[in-house]
Amino acid sequence: ALGRQGRLLERLWRAGEIGAADYLVQLRQSLDTQEAATAHRGRAWRAWFQWLAATGRTLDWTGIDENDFEAN
């Protein structure tokens, strides 16, 4: 999506529909939005793993059998 938006902005700029300053501002806003989305996704995954750890469900989620770790 970010690539498509960037290409669209560039086409608008090259066609003279938007000025260079508007192009740069909107491109920066697109990058900022992508950065925020990536950070949010990272926080969601961290929260998920923290929940798994706190509830003792990590092995369940991974599908690892707890008996695989017992000594023979």
All heavy atoms as a GROMACS GRO file, in nm:
protein
  583
    1ALA      N    1   0.083  -0.119   0.000
    1ALA     CA    2   0.000   0.000   0.000
    1ALA      C    3   0.087   0.126   0.000
    1ALA      O    4   0.055   0.222  -0.068
    1ALA     CB    5  -0.093  -0.001   0.122
    2LEU      N    6   0.195   0.120   0.076
    2LEU     CA    7   0.283   0.238   0.083
    2LEU      C    8   0.345   0.265  -0.054
    2LEU      O    9   0.352   0.380  -0.098
    2LEU     CB   10   0.391   0.218   0.188
    2LEU     CG   11   0.488   0.332   0.207
    2LEU    CD1   12   0.414   0.457   0.254
    2LEU    CD2   13   0.596   0.295   0.308
    3GLY      N   14   0.387   0.161  -0.123
    3GLY     CA   15   0.446   0.177  -0.256
    3GLY      C   16   0.347   0.235  -0.355
    3GLY      O   17   0.381   0.323  -0.435
    4ARG      N   18   0.223   0.186  -0.350
    4ARG     CA   19   0.119   0.238  -0.440
    4ARG      C   20   0.093   0.385  -0.414
    4ARG      O   21   0.079   0.465  -0.507
    4ARG     CB   22  -0.010   0.158  -0.422
    4ARG     CG   23  -0.011   0.025  -0.493
    4ARG     CD   24  -0.151  -0.034  -0.498
    4ARG     NE   25  -0.221  -0.027  -0.371
    4ARG     CZ   26  -0.230  -0.127  -0.283
    4ARG    NH1   27  -0.174  -0.242  -0.308
    4ARG    NH2   28  -0.296  -0.111  -0.170
    5GLN      N   29   0.085   0.419  -0.286
    5GLN     CA   30   0.059   0.559  -0.252
    5GLN      C   31   0.174   0.648  -0.298
    5GLN      O   32   0.153   0.756  -0.350
    5GLN     CB   33   0.037   0.575  -0.102
    5GLN     CG   34   0.006   0.718  -0.064
    5GLN     CD   35  -0.084   0.727   0.056
    5GLN    OE1   36  -0.114   0.627   0.120
    5GLN    NE2   37  -0.125   0.846   0.087
    6GLY      N   38   0.295   0.601  -0.279
    6GLY     CA   39   0.411   0.677  -0.324
    6GLY      C   40   0.412   0.698  -0.474
    6GLY      O   41   0.442   0.808  -0.524
    7ARG      N   42   0.379   0.592  -0.549
    7ARG     CA   43   0.374   0.603  -0.694
    7ARG      C   44   0.264   0.700  -0.738
    7ARG      O   45   0.282   0.779  -0.831
    7ARG     CB   46   0.357   0.466  -0.757
    7ARG     CG   47   0.483   0.379  -0.750
    7ARG     CD   48   0.470   0.251  -0.830
    7ARG     NE   49   0.365   0.163  -0.782
    7ARG     CZ   50   0.380   0.075  -0.682
    7ARG    NH1   51   0.496   0.066  -0.619
    7ARG    NH2   52   0.281  -0.003  -0.646
    8LEU      N   53   0.149   0.693  -0.672
    8LEU     CA   54   0.040   0.785  -0.706
    8LEU      C   55   0.081   0.929  -0.679
    8LEU      O   56   0.059   1.018  -0.762
    8LEU     CB   57  -0.085   0.750  -0.625
    8LEU     CG   58  -0.203   0.847  -0.640
    8LEU    CD1   59  -0.249   0.854  -0.785
    8LEU    CD2   60  -0.317   0.806  -0.549
    9LEU      N   61   0.141   0.953  -0.564
    9LEU     CA   62   0.187   1.089  -0.533
    9LEU      C   63   0.287   1.138  -0.637
    9LEU      O   64   0.281   1.254  -0.681
    9LEU     CB   65   0.248   1.093  -0.393
    9LEU     CG   66   0.152   1.087  -0.276
    9LEU    CD1   67   0.228   1.071  -0.145
    9LEU    CD2   68   0.064   1.212  -0.272
   10GLU      N   69   0.377   1.050  -0.676
   10GLU     CA   70   0.478   1.090  -0.775
   10GLU      C   71   0.411   1.123  -0.909
   10GLU      O   72   0.447   1.222  -0.975
   10GLU     CB   73   0.582   0.981  -0.794
   10GLU     CG   74   0.693   1.024  -0.889
   10GLU     CD   75   0.805   0.923  -0.901
   10GLU    OE1   76   0.804   0.822  -0.828
   10GLU    OE2   77   0.893   0.946  -0.985
   11ARG      N   78   0.314   1.042  -0.950
   11ARG     CA   79   0.242   1.070  -1.075
   11ARG      C   80   0.171   1.204  -1.068
   11ARG      O   81   0.173   1.282  -1.164
   11ARG     CB   82   0.143   0.958  -1.106
   11ARG     CG   83   0.206   0.837  -1.170
   11ARG     CD   84   0.106   0.746  -1.240
   11ARG     NE   85  -0.016   0.721  -1.166
   11ARG     CZ   86  -0.039   0.616  -1.088
   11ARG    NH1   87   0.054   0.524  -1.073
   11ARG    NH2   88  -0.155   0.601  -1.027
   12LEU      N   89   0.106   1.231  -0.955
   12LEU     CA   90   0.037   1.360  -0.938
   12LEU      C   91   0.135   1.476  -0.945
   12LEU      O   92   0.108   1.580  -1.006
   12LEU     CB   93  -0.040   1.361  -0.806
   12LEU     CG   94  -0.161   1.270  -0.798
   12LEU    CD1   95  -0.214   1.266  -0.655
   12LEU    CD2   96  -0.269   1.314  -0.895
   13TRP      N   97   0.250   1.458  -0.883
   13TRP     CA   98   0.353   1.563  -0.884
   13TRP      C   99   0.407   1.585  -1.024
   13TRP      O  100   0.416   1.698  -1.072
   13TRP     CB  101   0.464   1.526  -0.787
   13TRP     CG  102   0.583   1.616  -0.794
   13TRP    CD1  103   0.585   1.750  -0.766
   13TRP    CD2  104   0.715   1.579  -0.831
   13TRP    NE1  105   0.712   1.799  -0.784
   13TRP    CE2  106   0.794   1.695  -0.824
   13TRP    CE3  107   0.774   1.460  -0.868
   13TRP    CZ2  108   0.929   1.694  -0.853
   13TRP    CZ3  109   0.909   1.459  -0.897
   13TRP    CH2  110   0.984   1.576  -0.890
   14ARG      N  111   0.439   1.476  -1.093
   14ARG     CA  112   0.494   1.488  -1.229
   14ARG      C  113   0.392   1.547  -1.326
   14ARG      O  114   0.428   1.616  -1.421
   14ARG     CB  115   0.544   1.354  -1.278
   14ARG     CG  116   0.670   1.307  -1.207
   14ARG     CD  117   0.726   1.181  -1.270
   14ARG     NE  118   0.841   1.134  -1.197
   14ARG     CZ  119   0.964   1.182  -1.212
   14ARG    NH1  120   0.988   1.279  -1.297
   14ARG    NH2  121   1.065   1.131  -1.143
   15ALA      N  122   0.264   1.520  -1.301
   15ALA     CA  123   0.159   1.574  -1.389
   15ALA      C  124   0.126   1.718  -1.354
   15ALA      O  125   0.046   1.782  -1.424
   15ALA     CB  126   0.033   1.488  -1.376
   16GLY      N  127   0.185   1.770  -1.248
   16GLY     CA  128   0.160   1.908  -1.209
   16GLY      C  129   0.033   1.926  -1.128
   16GLY      O  130  -0.011   2.039  -1.105
   17GLU      N  131  -0.026   1.815  -1.083
   17GLU     CA  132  -0.149   1.822  -1.002
   17GLU      C  133  -0.119   1.870  -0.860
   17GLU      O  134  -0.205   1.932  -0.796
   17GLU     CB  135  -0.218   1.686  -0.998
   17GLU     CG  136  -0.265   1.635  -1.132
   17GLU     CD  137  -0.382   1.715  -1.185
   17GLU    OE1  138  -0.467   1.759  -1.105
   17GLU    OE2  139  -0.389   1.734  -1.308
   18ILE      N  140  -0.001   1.839  -0.810
   18ILE     CA  141   0.041   1.888  -0.678
   18ILE      C  142   0.182   1.943  -0.691
   18ILE      O  143   0.260   1.901  -0.777
   18ILE     CB  144   0.036   1.776  -0.569
   18ILE    CG1  145   0.129   1.660  -0.603
   18ILE    CG2  146  -0.106   1.728  -0.546
   18ILE    CD1  147   0.139   1.554  -0.493
   19GLY      N  148   0.214   2.036  -0.604
   19GLY     CA  149   0.348   2.095  -0.605
   19GLY      C  150   0.448   2.007  -0.531
   19GLY      O  151   0.411   1.910  -0.464
   20ALA      N  152   0.574   2.043  -0.544
   20ALA     CA  153   0.681   1.966  -0.481
   20ALA      C  154   0.665   1.963  -0.329
   20ALA      O  155   0.684   1.859  -0.265
   20ALA     CB  156   0.817   2.022  -0.520
   21ALA      N  157   0.629   2.077  -0.271
   21ALA     CA  158   0.613   2.082  -0.125
   21ALA      C  159   0.500   1.991  -0.080
   21ALA      O  160   0.516   1.916   0.017
   21ALA     CB  161   0.588   2.225  -0.080
   22ASP      N  162   0.387   1.994  -0.152
   22ASP     CA  163   0.275   1.905  -0.117
   22ASP      C  164   0.314   1.759  -0.134
   22ASP      O  165   0.279   1.674  -0.053
   22ASP     CB  166   0.153   1.935  -0.204
   22ASP     CG  167   0.083   2.063  -0.165
   22ASP    OD1  168   0.097   2.104  -0.047
   22ASP    OD2  169   0.017   2.123  -0.251
   23TYR      N  170   0.387   1.729  -0.240
   23TYR     CA  171   0.434   1.593  -0.265
   23TYR      C  172   0.517   1.544  -0.147
   23TYR      O  173   0.494   1.435  -0.094
   23TYR     CB  174   0.515   1.588  -0.395
   23TYR     CG  175   0.593   1.461  -0.414
   23TYR    CD1  176   0.529   1.342  -0.447
   23TYR    CD2  177   0.731   1.460  -0.402
   23TYR    CE1  178   0.600   1.225  -0.465
   23TYR    CE2  179   0.804   1.344  -0.421
   23TYR     CZ  180   0.738   1.226  -0.452
   23TYR     OH  181   0.810   1.110  -0.470
   24LEU      N  182   0.614   1.627  -0.106
   24LEU     CA  183   0.702   1.586   0.004
   24LEU      C  184   0.627   1.574   0.136
   24LEU      O  185   0.651   1.481   0.214
   24LEU     CB  186   0.818   1.685   0.016
   24LEU     CG  187   0.916   1.683  -0.101
   24LEU    CD1  188   1.018   1.795  -0.086
   24LEU    CD2  189   0.985   1.548  -0.114
   25VAL      N  190   0.536   1.665   0.163
   25VAL     CA  191   0.458   1.660   0.287
   25VAL      C  192   0.373   1.533   0.290
   25VAL      O  193   0.369   1.460   0.389
   25VAL     CB  194   0.370   1.786   0.303
   25VAL    CG1  195   0.266   1.766   0.413
   25VAL    CG2  196   0.457   1.908   0.333
   26GLN      N  197   0.304   1.505   0.180
   26GLN     CA  198   0.218   1.388   0.177
   26GLN      C  199   0.298   1.258   0.180
   26GLN      O  200   0.256   1.160   0.242
   26GLN     CB  201   0.127   1.392   0.054
   26GLN     CG  202   0.023   1.502   0.066
   26GLN     CD  203  -0.074   1.503  -0.051
   26GLN    OE1  204  -0.112   1.398  -0.100
   26GLN    NE2  205  -0.112   1.622  -0.094
   27LEU      N  206   0.414   1.257   0.116
   27LEU     CA  207   0.499   1.139   0.120
   27LEU      C  208   0.548   1.115   0.263
   27LEU      O  209   0.546   1.003   0.312
   27LEU     CB  210   0.617   1.156   0.024
   27LEU     CG  211   0.710   1.037   0.009
   27LEU    CD1  212   0.634   0.915  -0.043
   27LEU    CD2  213   0.826   1.071  -0.083
   28ARG      N  214   0.586   1.223   0.332
   28ARG     CA  215   0.631   1.211   0.471
   28ARG      C  216   0.516   1.160   0.559
   28ARG      O  217   0.537   1.076   0.648
   28ARG     CB  218   0.679   1.348   0.521
   28ARG     CG  219   0.731   1.348   0.662
   28ARG     CD  220   0.861   1.273   0.669
   28ARG     NE  221   0.857   1.182   0.782
   28ARG     CZ  222   0.946   1.087   0.805
   28ARG    NH1  223   1.046   1.071   0.724
   28ARG    NH2  224   0.936   1.010   0.908
   29GLN      N  225   0.396   1.209   0.537
   29GLN     CA  226   0.280   1.162   0.614
   29GLN      C  227   0.254   1.014   0.590
   29GLN      O  228   0.223   0.940   0.683
   29GLN     CB  229   0.156   1.244   0.580
   29GLN     CG  230   0.160   1.385   0.634
   29GLN     CD  231   0.044   1.470   0.587
   29GLN    OE1  232  -0.021   1.440   0.487
   29GLN    NE2  233   0.018   1.579   0.659
   30SER      N  234   0.271   0.971   0.467
   30SER     CA  235   0.255   0.829   0.435
   30SER      C  236   0.358   0.744   0.509
   30SER      O  237   0.327   0.638   0.565
   30SER     CB  238   0.267   0.805   0.285
   30SER     OG  239   0.163   0.868   0.216
   31LEU      N  240   0.482   0.792   0.509
   31LEU     CA  241   0.589   0.719   0.579
   31LEU      C  242   0.564   0.718   0.730
   31LEU      O  243   0.585   0.615   0.796
   31LEU     CB  244   0.725   0.782   0.547
   31LEU     CG  245   0.771   0.768   0.402
   31LEU    CD1  246   0.894   0.854   0.379
   31LEU    CD2  247   0.797   0.623   0.368
   32ASP      N  248   0.520   0.829   0.784
   32ASP     CA  249   0.489   0.836   0.927
   32ASP      C  250   0.376   0.739   0.964
   32ASP      O  251   0.380   0.672   1.068
   32ASP     CB  252   0.451   0.978   0.970
   32ASP     CG  253   0.568   1.074   0.969
   32ASP    OD1  254   0.685   1.028   0.965
   32ASP    OD2  255   0.543   1.196   0.973
   33THR      N  256   0.275   0.731   0.878
   33THR     CA  257   0.162   0.641   0.902
   33THR      C  258   0.210   0.496   0.901
   33THR      O  259   0.172   0.416   0.987
   33THR     CB  260   0.053   0.662   0.796
   33THR    OG1  261   0.007   0.796   0.805
   33THR    CG2  262  -0.063   0.567   0.815
   34GLN      N  263   0.295   0.462   0.803
   34GLN     CA  264   0.348   0.325   0.796
   34GLN      C  265   0.433   0.294   0.919
   34GLN      O  266   0.424   0.184   0.974
   34GLN     CB  267   0.431   0.309   0.668
   34GLN     CG  268   0.488   0.171   0.651
   34GLN     CD  269   0.383   0.066   0.629
   34GLN    OE1  270   0.281   0.093   0.568
   34GLN    NE2  271   0.404  -0.053   0.680
   35GLU      N  272   0.513   0.389   0.962
   35GLU     CA  273   0.596   0.369   1.081
   35GLU      C  274   0.510   0.345   1.204
   35GLU      O  275   0.537   0.256   1.285
   35GLU     CB  276   0.687   0.490   1.102
   35GLU     CG  277   0.778   0.478   1.222
   35GLU     CD  278   0.863   0.602   1.244
   35GLU    OE1  279   0.832   0.708   1.186
   35GLU    OE2  280   0.960   0.592   1.319
   36ALA      N  281   0.404   0.424   1.219
   36ALA     CA  282   0.314   0.408   1.334
   36ALA      C  283   0.244   0.272   1.329
   36ALA      O  284   0.228   0.206   1.432
   36ALA     CB  285   0.211   0.522   1.335
   37ALA      N  286   0.202   0.230   1.210
   37ALA     CA  287   0.135   0.100   1.196
   37ALA      C  288   0.229  -0.013   1.232
   37ALA      O  289   0.190  -0.110   1.301
   37ALA     CB  290   0.082   0.083   1.054
   38THR      N  291   0.354  -0.004   1.190
   38THR     CA  292   0.453  -0.107   1.222
   38THR      C  293   0.479  -0.112   1.372
   38THR      O  294   0.487  -0.220   1.431
   38THR     CB  295   0.584  -0.080   1.145
   38THR    OG1  296   0.554  -0.080   1.005
   38THR    CG2  297   0.688  -0.185   1.175
   39ALA      N  298   0.491   0.003   1.435
   39ALA     CA  299   0.512   0.008   1.580
   39ALA      C  300   0.392  -0.051   1.654
   39ALA      O  301   0.407  -0.126   1.750
   39ALA     CB  302   0.538   0.152   1.625
   40HIS      N  303   0.272  -0.018   1.608
   40HIS     CA  304   0.150  -0.070   1.670
   40HIS      C  305   0.145  -0.223   1.657
   40HIS      O  306   0.112  -0.293   1.754
   40HIS     CB  307   0.027  -0.007   1.606
   40HIS     CG  308  -0.102  -0.053   1.664
   40HIS    ND1  309  -0.140  -0.024   1.792
   40HIS    CD2  310  -0.201  -0.130   1.611
   40HIS    CE1  311  -0.257  -0.080   1.816
   40HIS    NE2  312  -0.296  -0.144   1.707
   41ARG      N  313   0.178  -0.274   1.540
   41ARG     CA  314   0.178  -0.419   1.519
   41ARG      C  315   0.280  -0.486   1.612
   41ARG      O  316   0.253  -0.591   1.670
   41ARG     CB  317   0.210  -0.449   1.373
   41ARG     CG  318   0.188  -0.591   1.334
   41ARG     CD  319   0.196  -0.620   1.182
   41ARG     NE  320   0.275  -0.527   1.103
   41ARG     CZ  321   0.224  -0.433   1.023
   41ARG    NH1  322   0.095  -0.416   1.013
   41ARG    NH2  323   0.304  -0.355   0.954
   42GLY      N  324   0.395  -0.423   1.629
   42GLY     CA  325   0.496  -0.477   1.721
   42GLY      C  326   0.448  -0.480   1.865
   42GLY      O  327   0.470  -0.577   1.937
   43ARG      N  328   0.378  -0.373   1.906
   43ARG     CA  329   0.324  -0.370   2.043
   43ARG      C  330   0.218  -0.477   2.061
   43ARG      O  331   0.211  -0.541   2.167
   43ARG     CB  332   0.267  -0.232   2.074
   43ARG     CG  333   0.373  -0.126   2.099
   43ARG     CD  334   0.314   0.004   2.154
   43ARG     NE  335   0.215   0.063   2.064
   43ARG     CZ  336   0.242   0.146   1.964
   43ARG    NH1  337   0.368   0.180   1.940
   43ARG    NH2  338   0.146   0.198   1.891
   44ALA      N  339   0.138  -0.501   1.959
   44ALA     CA  340   0.034  -0.605   1.968
   44ALA      C  341   0.097  -0.743   1.984
   44ALA      O  342   0.052  -0.823   2.066
   44ALA     CB  343  -0.057  -0.600   1.846
   45TRP      N  344   0.201  -0.771   1.905
   45TRP     CA  345   0.267  -0.900   1.917
   45TRP      C  346   0.334  -0.916   2.054
   45TRP      O  347   0.328  -1.023   2.114
   45TRP     CB  348   0.371  -0.919   1.805
   45TRP     CG  349   0.311  -0.971   1.680
   45TRP    CD1  350   0.289  -0.902   1.565
   45TRP    CD2  351   0.262  -1.103   1.657
   45TRP    NE1  352   0.229  -0.984   1.472
   45TRP    CE2  353   0.212  -1.109   1.526
   45TRP    CE3  354   0.254  -1.219   1.735
   45TRP    CZ2  355   0.157  -1.224   1.471
   45TRP    CZ3  356   0.199  -1.334   1.680
   45TRP    CH2  357   0.152  -1.335   1.550
   46ARG      N  358   0.399  -0.810   2.103
   46ARG     CA  359   0.462  -0.818   2.236
   46ARG      C  360   0.356  -0.846   2.343
   46ARG      O  361   0.377  -0.929   2.432
   46ARG     CB  362   0.537  -0.689   2.268
   46ARG     CG  363   0.681  -0.691   2.223
   46ARG     CD  364   0.761  -0.574   2.279
   46ARG     NE  365   0.708  -0.444   2.245
   46ARG     CZ  366   0.722  -0.385   2.126
   46ARG    NH1  367   0.785  -0.446   2.030
   46ARG    NH2  368   0.672  -0.265   2.105
   47ALA      N  369   0.242  -0.778   2.334
   47ALA     CA  370   0.135  -0.800   2.432
   47ALA      C  371   0.084  -0.944   2.423
   47ALA      O  372   0.057  -1.007   2.527
   47ALA     CB  373   0.020  -0.701   2.407
   48TRP      N  374   0.072  -0.996   2.303
   48TRP     CA  375   0.027  -1.134   2.285
   48TRP      C  376   0.124  -1.232   2.350
   48TRP      O  377   0.083  -1.322   2.423
   48TRP     CB  378   0.012  -1.162   2.135
   48TRP     CG  379  -0.017  -1.306   2.102
   48TRP    CD1  380   0.067  -1.392   2.039
   48TRP    CD2  381  -0.136  -1.380   2.130
   48TRP    NE1  382   0.007  -1.515   2.025
   48TRP    CE2  383  -0.118  -1.510   2.080
   48TRP    CE3  384  -0.256  -1.348   2.192
   48TRP    CZ2  385  -0.215  -1.608   2.091
   48TRP    CZ3  386  -0.353  -1.447   2.203
   48TRP    CH2  387  -0.332  -1.574   2.152
   49PHE      N  388   0.253  -1.214   2.325
   49PHE     CA  389   0.352  -1.304   2.385
   49PHE      C  390   0.358  -1.288   2.536
   49PHE      O  391   0.378  -1.386   2.609
   49PHE     CB  392   0.490  -1.284   2.322
   49PHE     CG  393   0.499  -1.344   2.185
   49PHE    CD1  394   0.521  -1.264   2.075
   49PHE    CD2  395   0.483  -1.480   2.164
   49PHE    CE1  396   0.528  -1.318   1.948
   49PHE    CE2  397   0.490  -1.536   2.038
   49PHE     CZ  398   0.513  -1.454   1.929
   50GLN      N  399   0.342  -1.167   2.586
   50GLN     CA  400   0.338  -1.147   2.731
   50GLN      C  401   0.218  -1.218   2.792
   50GLN      O  402   0.228  -1.278   2.899
   50GLN     CB  403   0.336  -0.998   2.765
   50GLN     CG  404   0.467  -0.929   2.737
   50GLN     CD  405   0.457  -0.778   2.749
   50GLN    OE1  406   0.349  -0.720   2.753
   50GLN    NE2  407   0.573  -0.712   2.751
   51TRP      N  408   0.104  -1.213   2.724
   51TRP     CA  409  -0.015  -1.283   2.772
   51TRP      C  410   0.009  -1.434   2.772
   51TRP      O  411  -0.025  -1.503   2.868
   51TRP     CB  412  -0.136  -1.248   2.687
   51TRP     CG  413  -0.259  -1.321   2.730
   51TRP    CD1  414  -0.343  -1.285   2.831
   51TRP    CD2  415  -0.311  -1.443   2.678
   51TRP    NE1  416  -0.444  -1.377   2.844
   51TRP    CE2  417  -0.427  -1.476   2.752
   51TRP    CE3  418  -0.271  -1.528   2.576
   51TRP    CZ2  419  -0.501  -1.589   2.725
   51TRP    CZ3  420  -0.345  -1.641   2.550
   51TRP    CH2  421  -0.459  -1.671   2.624
   52LEU      N  422   0.067  -1.485   2.663
   52LEU     CA  423   0.097  -1.629   2.657
   52LEU      C  424   0.188  -1.670   2.772
   52LEU      O  425   0.165  -1.773   2.837
   52LEU     CB  426   0.163  -1.665   2.523
   52LEU     CG  427   0.075  -1.669   2.401
   52LEU    CD1  428   0.159  -1.687   2.276
   52LEU    CD2  429  -0.030  -1.778   2.411
   53ALA      N  430   0.290  -1.592   2.797
   53ALA     CA  431   0.384  -1.624   2.905
   53ALA      C  432   0.315  -1.616   3.041
   53ALA      O  433   0.334  -1.703   3.126
   53ALA     CB  434   0.505  -1.530   2.900
   54ALA      N  435   0.236  -1.512   3.062
   54ALA     CA  436   0.170  -1.493   3.192
   54ALA      C  437   0.068  -1.602   3.221
   54ALA      O  438   0.046  -1.638   3.337
   54ALA     CB  439   0.102  -1.356   3.196
   55THR      N  440   0.006  -1.657   3.118
   55THR     CA  441  -0.096  -1.759   3.139
   55THR      C  442  -0.041  -1.900   3.123
   55THR      O  443  -0.115  -1.998   3.136
   55THR     CB  444  -0.213  -1.741   3.041
   55THR    OG1  445  -0.164  -1.749   2.906
   55THR    CG2  446  -0.284  -1.608   3.064
   56GLY      N  447   0.089  -1.911   3.096
   56GLY     CA  448   0.151  -2.042   3.080
   56GLY      C  449   0.105  -2.116   2.955
   56GLY      O  450   0.103  -2.238   2.952
   57ARG      N  451   0.068  -2.043   2.851
   57ARG     CA  452   0.013  -2.106   2.731
   57ARG      C  453   0.110  -2.104   2.613
   57ARG      O  454   0.071  -2.140   2.502
   57ARG     CB  455  -0.115  -2.034   2.691
   57ARG     CG  456  -0.209  -2.016   2.805
   57ARG     CD  457  -0.342  -2.072   2.799
   57ARG     NE  458  -0.372  -2.163   2.693
   57ARG     CZ  459  -0.491  -2.168   2.637
   57ARG    NH1  460  -0.586  -2.089   2.676
   57ARG    NH2  461  -0.516  -2.256   2.542
   58THR      N  462   0.234  -2.066   2.637
   58THR     CA  463   0.329  -2.054   2.527
   58THR      C  464   0.347  -2.186   2.453
   58THR      O  465   0.345  -2.192   2.331
   58THR     CB  466   0.466  -2.003   2.577
   58THR    OG1  467   0.445  -1.881   2.648
   58THR    CG2  468   0.562  -1.978   2.462
   59LEU      N  469   0.366  -2.295   2.528
   59LEU     CA  470   0.385  -2.424   2.464
   59LEU      C  471   0.259  -2.468   2.389
   59LEU      O  472   0.267  -2.525   2.280
   59LEU     CB  473   0.426  -2.531   2.566
   59LEU     CG  474   0.565  -2.513   2.627
   59LEU    CD1  475   0.593  -2.622   2.730
   59LEU    CD2  476   0.672  -2.514   2.519
   60ASP      N  477   0.142  -2.440   2.445
   60ASP     CA  478   0.017  -2.472   2.375
   60ASP      C  479   0.012  -2.400   2.241
   60ASP      O  480  -0.025  -2.459   2.138
   60ASP     CB  481  -0.105  -2.430   2.457
   60ASP     CG  482  -0.123  -2.511   2.584
   60ASP    OD1  483  -0.066  -2.622   2.591
   60ASP    OD2  484  -0.194  -2.463   2.673
   61TRP      N  485   0.047  -2.274   2.241
   61TRP     CA  486   0.040  -2.193   2.120
   61TRP      C  487   0.138  -2.242   2.014
   61TRP      O  488   0.107  -2.246   1.895
   61TRP     CB  489   0.066  -2.047   2.153
   61TRP     CG  490   0.055  -1.956   2.034
   61TRP    CD1  491  -0.060  -1.917   1.972
   61TRP    CD2  492   0.162  -1.894   1.965
   61TRP    NE1  493  -0.029  -1.833   1.866
   61TRP    CE2  494   0.106  -1.818   1.860
   61TRP    CE3  495   0.300  -1.895   1.982
   61TRP    CZ2  496   0.183  -1.744   1.773
   61TRP    CZ3  497   0.377  -1.821   1.895
   61TRP    CH2  498   0.318  -1.746   1.791
   62THR      N  499   0.258  -2.284   2.058
   62THR     CA  500   0.358  -2.330   1.962
   62THR      C  501   0.332  -2.472   1.916
   62THR      O  502   0.387  -2.514   1.815
   62THR     CB  503   0.500  -2.324   2.023
   62THR    OG1  504   0.505  -2.410   2.137
   62THR    CG2  505   0.540  -2.183   2.058
   63GLY      N  506   0.250  -2.546   1.991
   63GLY     CA  507   0.224  -2.684   1.954
   63GLY      C  508   0.330  -2.780   2.006
   63GLY      O  509   0.332  -2.897   1.969
   64ILE      N  510   0.418  -2.731   2.091
   64ILE     CA  511   0.523  -2.815   2.149
   64ILE      C  512   0.465  -2.891   2.266
   64ILE      O  513   0.399  -2.835   2.353
   64ILE     CB  514   0.644  -2.730   2.194
   64ILE    CG1  515   0.707  -2.660   2.073
   64ILE    CG2  516   0.745  -2.815   2.267
   64ILE    CD1  517   0.815  -2.560   2.109
   65ASP      N  518   0.494  -3.020   2.269
   65ASP     CA  519   0.448  -3.104   2.378
   65ASP      C  520   0.544  -3.089   2.496
   65ASP      O  521   0.664  -3.105   2.482
   65ASP     CB  522   0.442  -3.250   2.334
   65ASP     CG  523   0.379  -3.343   2.437
   65ASP    OD1  524   0.358  -3.299   2.551
   65ASP    OD2  525   0.354  -3.458   2.399
   66GLU      N  526   0.488  -3.058   2.612
   66GLU     CA  527   0.570  -3.037   2.732
   66GLU      C  528   0.650  -3.162   2.765
   66GLU      O  529   0.761  -3.153   2.820
   66GLU     CB  530   0.478  -3.002   2.849
   66GLU     CG  531   0.552  -2.952   2.971
   66GLU     CD  532   0.455  -2.901   3.077
   66GLU    OE1  533   0.353  -2.842   3.041
   66GLU    OE2  534   0.487  -2.922   3.195
   67ASN      N  535   0.602  -3.280   2.730
   67ASN     CA  536   0.673  -3.404   2.759
   67ASN      C  537   0.801  -3.418   2.678
   67ASN      O  538   0.887  -3.498   2.713
   67ASN     CB  539   0.583  -3.524   2.732
   67ASN     CG  540   0.465  -3.526   2.826
   67ASN    OD1  541   0.476  -3.487   2.943
   67ASN    ND2  542   0.348  -3.567   2.776
   68ASP      N  543   0.815  -3.341   2.572
   68ASP     CA  544   0.938  -3.345   2.492
   68ASP      C  545   1.058  -3.296   2.571
   68ASP      O  546   1.172  -3.324   2.535
   68ASP     CB  547   0.924  -3.259   2.366
   68ASP     CG  548   0.826  -3.318   2.267
   68ASP    OD1  549   0.790  -3.437   2.281
   68ASP    OD2  550   0.782  -3.244   2.176
   69PHE      N  551   1.034  -3.224   2.682
   69PHE     CA  552   1.143  -3.167   2.760
   69PHE      C  553   1.179  -3.251   2.882
   69PHE      O  554   1.273  -3.220   2.952
   69PHE     CB  555   1.107  -3.026   2.806
   69PHE     CG  556   1.091  -2.930   2.692
   69PHE    CD1  557   0.964  -2.891   2.649
   69PHE    CD2  558   1.201  -2.882   2.623
   69PHE    CE1  559   0.949  -2.804   2.543
   69PHE    CE2  560   1.186  -2.795   2.517
   69PHE     CZ  561   1.061  -2.756   2.477
   70GLU      N  562   1.108  -3.358   2.906
   70GLU     CA  563   1.136  -3.442   3.022
   70GLU      C  564   1.258  -3.530   2.994
   70GLU      O  565   1.279  -3.578   2.883
   70GLU     CB  566   1.014  -3.530   3.055
   70GLU     CG  567   0.898  -3.450   3.106
   70GLU     CD  568   0.778  -3.538   3.142
   70GLU    OE1  569   0.794  -3.661   3.142
   70GLU    OE2  570   0.673  -3.483   3.170
   71ALA      N  571   1.338  -3.550   3.099
   71ALA     CA  572   1.456  -3.636   3.087
   71ALA      C  573   1.413  -3.781   3.079
   71ALA      O  574   1.316  -3.824   3.140
   71ALA     CB  575   1.548  -3.615   3.209
   72ASN      N  576   1.488  -3.858   3.001
   72ASN     CA  577   1.458  -4.002   2.986
   72ASN      C  578   1.511  -4.082   3.100
   72ASN      O  579   1.604  -4.084   3.153
   72ASN     CB  580   1.513  -4.055   2.853
   72ASN     CG  581   1.436  -3.994   2.737
   72ASN    OD1  582   1.318  -3.965   2.751
   72ASN    ND2  583   1.505  -3.976   2.627
   0.00000   0.00000   0.00000
